[in-house]
Structures are given as structure tokens and as C-alpha cells.
Amino acid sequence: MEIQSANSAEYGPYSFLAVFAVIALIFPLAPLALARLWAFFFSPQKPGHDKNANYECGLEAKNDAWIKFRSDYYLYAIIFLIFDVETVFLLPFAVAFTGLPVGAFIAMVIFILLLVEGLAWAWVKGILTWR
């Protein structure tokens, strides 16, 4: 007579994914819930004019917070991040270039072509022109 063990066949082949998803949700939410409970029970609730005032770098705000800000700065930052992350991916490829198969080379060429396409798009749109 064969003894039947508790294996994944009883629960389904993907049951570990459900357990992993539950743990992935509990892991960040549990500390947030504990912090909320701690704040609710132990922190004093004393709202006032000074406590609710808006501060910027430790100083009172002089103007309205809704000011016009050039979106070009965000675009410069995003383009910088894209090409900065590109170097993170290119360095391991360059180090291990001689030991990689042809498929890895083709994948890296496609990656570089996509980045060149993004650079060309930014250039055509005039995003790289400092005004």
C-alpha cells in the first residue's frame, strides 16, 4: 500500500503562486497597518494653525504652491534616466561579449535600436533643445 503525501498535486500546480501573492500583499501592508494603529493609539492629535501650516524647507511658504513649472525639466530627467539605465544594461553585455551566443547579441542590438529610436524621437520633437 502506498502512502499518499501532501504534495502540490493535491492543491493544484499553481497553489504556491496564490500563497506567494498573499505573502506579497501581507508583507508591505502589515507594517503600514501597524504604523497606523501605533499613530492612532499613541500619537497626540493636536491640530492647530502652526501644525497644519505648509512649510517648504523649514520656512513658511510665501506664494501659492500651484506655480507654473516647465515640463522640459521632467523630460530632461526622464531622458537622462533612460540613458543612464542603458549603461547599466550595456556594461555586463560588454564585459561578457566574447562568451555570449549570437541570440544575446541580436537582443542587445534590438535594445540599442529601441534606445536610438527614442533618442531620435526626442531630437525630432525638440526635447533636447535647451530653451
Backbone as a chain_set.jsonl record, in Angstrom:
{"seq": "MEIQSANSAEYGPYSFLAVFAVIALIFPLAPLALARLWAFFFSPQKPGHDKNANYECGLEAKNDAWIKFRSDYYLYAIIFLIFDVETVFLLPFAVAFTGLPVGAFIAMVIFILLLVEGLAWAWVKGILTWR", "coords": {"N": [[0.839, -1.167, 0.0], [0.578, 2.191, -0.837], [1.72, 5.165, 0.6], [0.147, 8.214, 0.672], [1.414, 11.355, 0.08], [1.357, 14.81, 1.108], [1.394, 16.778, -1.442], [2.016, 19.114, -4.148], [0.219, 18.334, -6.043], [-2.208, 17.766, -4.85], [-3.226, 20.256, -4.184], [-3.132, 21.689, -6.473], [-1.222, 22.754, -9.288], [-0.421, 25.396, -9.271], [-0.715, 26.476, -6.77], [1.238, 27.437, -5.087], [1.716, 29.922, -6.154], [-0.52, 31.381, -5.405], [-0.175, 31.403, -2.631], [2.219, 32.805, -2.555], [1.351, 35.263, -3.629], [-0.408, 36.122, -1.622], [1.371, 36.417, 0.53], [2.99, 38.367, -0.596], [1.254, 40.506, -0.583], [0.671, 40.814, 2.138], [3.159, 41.347, 3.276], [4.013, 44.132, 2.679], [1.728, 45.491, 3.588], [1.211, 44.883, 6.267], [3.205, 46.217, 7.983], [2.397, 48.851, 7.409], [-0.215, 48.903, 8.409], [0.323, 48.388, 11.114], [1.792, 50.691, 11.758], [-0.17, 52.618, 11.381], [-2.004, 51.893, 13.379], [-0.359, 52.31, 15.633], [0.037, 55.085, 15.438], [-2.604, 55.915, 15.774], [-3.232, 55.14, 18.403], [-1.125, 56.086, 20.055], [-0.044, 58.59, 19.255], [-0.364, 62.076, 19.785], [-3.284, 63.904, 19.012], [-3.353, 66.919, 18.079], [-4.389, 69.247, 16.398], [-3.666, 72.384, 14.913], [-3.082, 75.87, 14.051], [-0.341, 76.328, 13.556], [0.608, 73.712, 13.354], [-0.729, 72.694, 11.14], [0.187, 74.253, 9.111], [1.694, 74.983, 5.927], [4.941, 74.1, 5.082], [8.064, 74.814, 3.589], [11.067, 73.554, 3.15], [11.536, 74.072, 5.841], [10.757, 76.671, 6.142], [8.122, 79.12, 6.059], [5.742, 79.013, 3.434], [5.77, 81.402, 0.829], [4.322, 82.03, -1.421], [1.625, 80.865, -3.528], [1.296, 77.321, -3.776], [0.751, 76.211, -6.193], [2.356, 76.751, -8.755], [3.528, 77.719, -12.01], [5.432, 75.4, -13.744], [8.12, 74.469, -15.731], [7.738, 71.838, -17.951], [9.784, 70.78, -19.357], [11.992, 70.252, -17.798], [11.32, 67.88, -16.489], [11.225, 66.17, -18.682], [13.899, 66.224, -19.525], [15.039, 64.966, -17.302], [13.829, 62.423, -17.379], [14.769, 61.445, -19.822], [17.485, 61.425, -19.256], [17.504, 59.461, -17.22], [16.676, 57.216, -18.683], [18.841, 56.8, -20.459], [20.846, 56.527, -18.64], [20.187, 54.194, -17.301], [20.452, 52.554, -19.445], [23.221, 52.251, -19.699], [23.71, 50.663, -17.505], [22.686, 48.24, -18.325], [24.227, 47.776, -20.576], [26.883, 47.479, -19.725], [27.349, 44.869, -18.399], [26.881, 43.295, -20.656], [28.926, 44.134, -22.372], [31.163, 43.305, -20.94], [30.935, 40.509, -20.921], [30.965, 39.883, -23.596], [32.409, 38.232, -25.475], [31.811, 35.653, -24.659], [29.139, 35.224, -25.106], [26.178, 33.969, -26.775], [24.962, 34.187, -30.211], [22.295, 34.949, -30.165], [22.063, 36.557, -27.873], [23.547, 38.735, -28.685], [21.951, 39.676, -30.788], [19.653, 40.356, -29.339], [20.673, 42.45, -27.796], [21.334, 44.262, -29.802], [18.781, 44.888, -30.747], [17.789, 46.101, -28.428], [19.469, 48.362, -28.272], [18.763, 49.599, -30.675], [16.097, 50.271, -30.122], [16.531, 52.162, -28.13], [17.948, 54.09, -29.578], [15.936, 54.811, -31.318], [14.187, 56.073, -29.502], [15.82, 58.218, -28.755], [16.07, 59.528, -31.223], [13.395, 60.237, -31.589], [13.06, 62.051, -29.465], [14.825, 63.999, -30.292], [13.717, 64.871, -32.752], [11.282, 65.894, -31.832], [12.215, 68.074, -30.491], [12.929, 68.064, -27.866], [15.433, 67.861, -26.785], [16.558, 70.31, -27.136], [17.791, 73.045, -25.515], [16.063, 75.645, -24.073]], "CA": [[0.0, 0.0, 0.0], [1.394, 3.397, -0.985], [1.301, 6.277, 1.456], [0.0, 9.419, -0.13], [1.964, 12.521, 0.763], [0.747, 16.097, 0.755], [2.232, 17.478, -2.412], [1.321, 20.176, -4.873], [-0.835, 17.769, -6.88], [-3.467, 17.865, -4.12], [-3.709, 21.634, -4.147], [-3.032, 22.287, -7.797], [0.18, 23.067, -9.592], [-0.114, 26.816, -9.088], [-1.115, 26.917, -5.44], [2.319, 28.229, -4.491], [1.576, 31.307, -6.616], [-1.526, 32.016, -4.549], [0.472, 31.652, -1.34], [3.187, 33.876, -2.782], [0.616, 36.516, -3.794], [-0.904, 36.532, -0.306], [2.525, 36.901, 1.296], [3.427, 39.616, -1.223], [0.343, 41.561, -0.14], [0.77, 40.988, 3.592], [4.474, 41.873, 3.643], [4.047, 45.601, 2.796], [0.555, 46.065, 4.238], [1.263, 44.68, 7.719], [3.857, 47.347, 8.657], [1.584, 50.062, 7.274], [-1.322, 48.797, 9.361], [0.871, 48.56, 12.465], [2.134, 52.107, 11.932], [-1.43, 53.35, 11.525], [-2.51, 51.619, 14.723], [0.523, 52.99, 16.575], [-0.281, 56.516, 15.385], [-3.95, 56.131, 16.295], [-3.28, 54.957, 19.849], [-0.057, 56.702, 20.836], [0.358, 59.95, 18.887], [-1.385, 63.049, 20.187], [-3.989, 64.591, 17.937], [-3.492, 68.316, 18.485], [-4.296, 70.125, 15.229], [-3.646, 73.816, 15.168], [-2.647, 76.679, 12.911], [1.078, 76.077, 13.277], [0.827, 72.318, 12.982], [-1.305, 72.456, 9.821], [0.735, 75.195, 8.135], [2.568, 74.421, 4.9], [6.331, 74.516, 5.206], [8.929, 74.445, 2.489], [12.451, 73.575, 3.635], [11.565, 74.641, 7.178], [10.276, 78.054, 6.104], [6.751, 79.259, 5.607], [5.606, 79.284, 2.006], [5.434, 82.804, 0.59], [3.366, 82.127, -2.517], [0.781, 79.695, -3.731], [2.064, 76.141, -4.153], [0.447, 75.873, -7.58], [3.042, 77.658, -9.669], [3.817, 77.148, -13.311], [6.756, 74.789, -13.773], [8.384, 73.978, -17.081], [7.774, 70.38, -18.045], [11.031, 70.376, -20.012], [12.904, 69.698, -16.791], [10.946, 66.482, -16.295], [11.623, 65.414, -19.866], [15.359, 66.038, -19.445], [15.324, 63.98, -16.259], [13.412, 61.103, -17.84], [15.711, 61.01, -20.856], [18.734, 61.084, -18.569], [17.334, 58.17, -16.558], [16.634, 56.151, -19.688], [20.177, 56.514, -20.976], [21.662, 56.098, -17.516], [19.87, 52.782, -17.103], [21.018, 51.849, -20.605], [24.605, 51.876, -19.405], [23.686, 49.564, -16.54], [22.465, 47.017, -19.084], [25.282, 47.569, -21.565], [28.156, 47.112, -19.115], [27.528, 43.409, -18.32], [26.957, 42.761, -22.012], [30.263, 44.413, -22.901], [32.144, 42.507, -20.202], [30.804, 39.105, -21.287], [30.647, 39.875, -25.027], [33.0, 37.116, -26.213], [31.247, 34.381, -24.226], [27.687, 35.186, -25.314], [25.755, 33.442, -28.077], [24.501, 35.157, -31.207], [20.981, 35.433, -29.738], [22.264, 37.657, -26.93], [23.987, 39.881, -29.481], [20.78, 40.197, -31.506], [18.796, 41.001, -28.341], [21.281, 43.728, -27.416], [21.195, 45.165, -30.943], [17.386, 45.354, -30.719], [17.706, 47.019, -27.292], [20.129, 49.613, -28.643], [17.954, 50.24, -31.71], [14.951, 50.903, -29.461], [17.006, 53.369, -27.461], [18.257, 55.076, -30.625], [14.645, 55.308, -31.778], [13.728, 57.038, -28.507], [16.66, 59.416, -28.866], [15.68, 60.221, -32.459], [12.083, 60.844, -31.348], [13.266, 63.229, -28.622], [15.518, 65.004, -31.095], [12.757, 65.409, -33.717], [10.299, 66.677, -31.088], [12.865, 69.257, -29.945], [13.045, 67.953, -26.414], [16.84, 68.008, -26.39], [16.972, 71.704, -27.336], [17.664, 73.839, -24.296], [15.495, 76.966, -24.394]], "C": [[0.894, 1.242, 0.0], [0.833, 4.512, -0.111], [1.268, 7.534, 0.607], [0.498, 10.619, 0.665], [1.249, 13.782, 0.296], [1.696, 16.819, -0.192], [1.402, 18.487, -3.171], [0.221, 19.638, -5.767], [-2.189, 17.839, -6.182], [-4.076, 19.261, -4.224], [-3.692, 22.302, -5.513], [-1.602, 22.732, -8.043], [0.561, 24.523, -9.331], [-0.507, 27.338, -7.72], [-0.018, 27.735, -4.765], [2.256, 29.672, -4.95], [0.547, 32.059, -5.783], [-0.941, 32.328, -3.179], [1.465, 32.795, -1.472], [2.494, 35.224, -2.92], [0.09, 37.023, -2.459], [0.233, 37.085, 0.539], [3.018, 38.225, 0.731], [2.511, 40.778, -0.849], [0.488, 41.848, 1.35], [2.08, 41.679, 3.975], [4.522, 43.409, 3.678], [2.874, 46.18, 3.591], [0.582, 45.922, 5.757], [2.013, 45.81, 8.424], [3.065, 48.646, 8.545], [0.414, 50.051, 8.257], [-0.831, 48.977, 10.794], [1.241, 50.022, 12.732], [0.885, 52.955, 12.116], [-2.03, 53.144, 12.907], [-1.679, 52.326, 15.787], [0.198, 54.485, 16.614], [-1.647, 56.799, 15.989], [-3.967, 56.07, 17.819], [-2.273, 55.808, 20.619], [0.324, 58.127, 20.427], [-0.746, 60.93, 19.269], [-1.987, 63.73, 18.964], [-4.253, 66.024, 18.392], [-3.372, 69.214, 17.255], [-4.338, 71.588, 15.647], [-3.12, 74.549, 13.95], [-1.192, 76.377, 12.557], [1.329, 74.658, 12.796], [0.318, 72.031, 11.574], [-0.754, 73.397, 8.749], [1.647, 74.461, 7.144], [3.97, 74.985, 5.073], [7.11, 74.011, 4.003], [10.362, 74.638, 2.958], [12.544, 74.245, 5.003], [11.09, 76.076, 7.251], [8.829, 78.083, 5.644], [6.735, 79.587, 4.122], [5.149, 80.72, 1.804], [4.36, 82.957, -0.47], [2.52, 80.864, -2.561], [1.64, 78.522, -4.209], [1.845, 75.768, -5.613], [1.064, 76.913, -8.506], [3.316, 76.943, -10.977], [5.251, 76.647, -13.325], [6.973, 74.196, -15.151], [8.509, 72.46, -17.091], [9.042, 69.892, -18.724], [12.008, 69.767, -19.015], [12.602, 68.229, -16.527], [11.391, 65.633, -17.482], [13.131, 65.195, -19.895], [15.704, 64.946, -18.435], [14.958, 62.572, -16.711], [14.368, 60.583, -18.905], [17.049, 60.653, -20.232], [18.628, 59.723, -17.901], [17.324, 57.016, -17.552], [18.037, 55.8, -20.146], [21.149, 56.163, -19.865], [21.431, 54.611, -17.238], [20.396, 51.952, -18.277], [22.446, 51.4, -20.321], [24.675, 50.737, -18.404], [23.481, 48.234, -17.258], [23.588, 46.74, -20.081], [26.591, 47.095, -20.947], [28.315, 45.6, -18.963], [27.617, 42.761, -19.7], [28.352, 42.969, -22.588], [31.326, 43.566, -22.219], [32.122, 41.057, -20.675], [30.566, 38.925, -22.784], [31.175, 38.635, -25.742], [32.402, 35.768, -25.829], [29.762, 34.245, -24.486], [27.345, 34.601, -26.678], [25.244, 34.557, -28.984], [23.146, 35.742, -30.811], [21.081, 36.595, -28.765], [22.707, 38.913, -27.671], [22.804, 40.511, -30.216], [19.835, 40.914, -30.54], [19.368, 42.358, -27.94], [21.211, 44.733, -28.564], [19.776, 45.716, -30.996], [17.2, 46.369, -29.592], [18.308, 48.378, -27.646], [19.336, 50.34, -29.722], [16.704, 50.897, -31.121], [15.36, 52.181, -28.742], [17.351, 54.464, -28.465], [16.962, 55.651, -31.187], [14.076, 56.339, -30.796], [14.518, 58.329, -28.545], [16.295, 60.21, -30.102], [14.327, 60.903, -32.288], [12.231, 62.119, -30.523], [13.931, 64.353, -29.409], [14.548, 65.675, -32.067], [11.729, 66.288, -33.017], [10.89, 67.952, -30.504], [13.034, 69.234, -28.45], [14.474, 68.211, -25.945], [17.363, 69.436, -26.579], [16.72, 72.492, -26.071], [17.187, 75.233, -24.665], [15.692, 77.926, -23.274]], "O": [[1.857, 1.318, 0.762], [-0.372, 4.762, -0.091], [2.233, 7.87, -0.08], [0.053, 10.862, 1.787], [0.625, 13.811, -0.765], [2.69, 17.402, 0.239], [0.225, 18.691, -2.873], [-0.634, 20.404, -6.213], [-3.217, 17.958, -6.848], [-5.292, 19.416, -4.337], [-4.214, 23.407, -5.658], [-0.868, 23.048, -7.107], [1.742, 24.841, -9.188], [-0.619, 28.551, -7.539], [-0.307, 28.625, -3.965], [2.691, 30.566, -4.225], [0.725, 33.241, -5.489], [-1.185, 33.401, -2.628], [1.542, 33.658, -0.598], [2.98, 36.224, -2.393], [0.135, 38.223, -2.19], [0.073, 38.114, 1.196], [3.42, 39.111, 1.485], [2.959, 41.923, -0.805], [0.432, 43.003, 1.77], [2.106, 42.5, 4.892], [5.042, 43.954, 4.652], [3.006, 47.241, 4.201], [0.027, 46.764, 6.462], [1.49, 46.334, 9.407], [3.058, 49.452, 9.475], [0.095, 51.074, 8.862], [-1.486, 49.639, 11.599], [1.017, 50.523, 13.833], [0.878, 53.898, 12.907], [-2.506, 54.089, 13.534], [-2.23, 52.88, 16.738], [0.098, 55.078, 17.688], [-1.829, 57.821, 16.65], [-4.651, 56.869, 18.46], [-2.559, 56.214, 21.745], [0.973, 58.817, 21.212], [-1.929, 60.638, 19.093], [-1.285, 64.081, 18.015], [-5.274, 66.298, 19.022], [-2.351, 69.879, 17.084], [-4.984, 71.952, 16.629], [-2.759, 73.936, 12.945], [-0.859, 76.192, 11.386], [2.17, 74.431, 11.927], [0.892, 71.193, 10.879], [-1.188, 73.341, 7.598], [2.28, 73.46, 7.48], [4.158, 76.195, 5.195], [6.848, 72.93, 3.475], [10.812, 75.768, 3.141], [13.534, 74.917, 5.293], [11.029, 76.643, 8.342], [8.369, 77.19, 4.933], [7.58, 80.326, 3.617], [4.261, 81.205, 2.505], [3.573, 83.903, -0.429], [2.676, 79.943, -1.76], [2.597, 78.713, -4.96], [2.674, 75.077, -6.204], [0.39, 77.83, -8.976], [3.334, 75.714, -11.038], [6.175, 77.375, -12.964], [6.105, 73.499, -15.677], [9.288, 71.88, -16.334], [9.345, 68.701, -18.672], [12.766, 68.861, -19.361], [13.518, 67.423, -16.36], [11.875, 64.514, -17.308], [13.596, 64.111, -20.248], [16.564, 64.104, -18.692], [15.702, 61.627, -16.451], [14.735, 59.408, -18.891], [17.681, 59.678, -20.638], [19.55, 58.912, -17.996], [17.9, 55.961, -17.289], [18.388, 54.622, -20.214], [22.184, 55.552, -20.129], [22.375, 53.868, -16.973], [20.742, 50.782, -18.111], [22.828, 50.283, -20.671], [25.602, 49.928, -18.45], [24.037, 47.215, -16.85], [23.865, 45.582, -20.392], [27.342, 46.369, -21.599], [29.351, 45.075, -19.373], [28.348, 41.787, -19.886], [28.899, 42.069, -23.225], [32.292, 43.153, -22.861], [33.177, 40.438, -20.817], [30.016, 37.904, -23.196], [30.453, 38.042, -26.543], [32.483, 34.822, -26.613], [29.173, 33.23, -24.116], [28.123, 34.721, -27.625], [25.113, 35.709, -28.571], [22.875, 36.909, -31.092], [20.274, 37.522, -28.822], [22.295, 40.022, -27.328], [22.673, 41.735, -30.259], [19.278, 41.958, -30.878], [18.615, 43.316, -27.764], [21.046, 45.93, -28.326], [19.589, 46.902, -31.266], [16.529, 47.385, -29.777], [17.721, 49.42, -27.352], [19.24, 51.567, -29.694], [16.297, 51.966, -31.575], [14.622, 53.167, -28.745], [17.074, 55.638, -28.222], [16.893, 56.84, -31.498], [13.542, 57.365, -31.217], [13.956, 59.412, -28.386], [16.217, 61.438, -30.047], [14.123, 62.014, -32.778], [11.617, 63.141, -30.83], [13.622, 65.527, -29.204], [14.548, 66.899, -32.199], [11.341, 67.325, -33.555], [10.146, 68.828, -30.064], [13.257, 70.273, -27.829], [14.694, 68.716, -24.844], [18.502, 69.729, -26.212], [15.585, 72.6, -25.607], [17.817, 75.923, -25.466], [15.278, 79.081, -23.371]]}, "num_chains": 1, "name": "protein.A"}
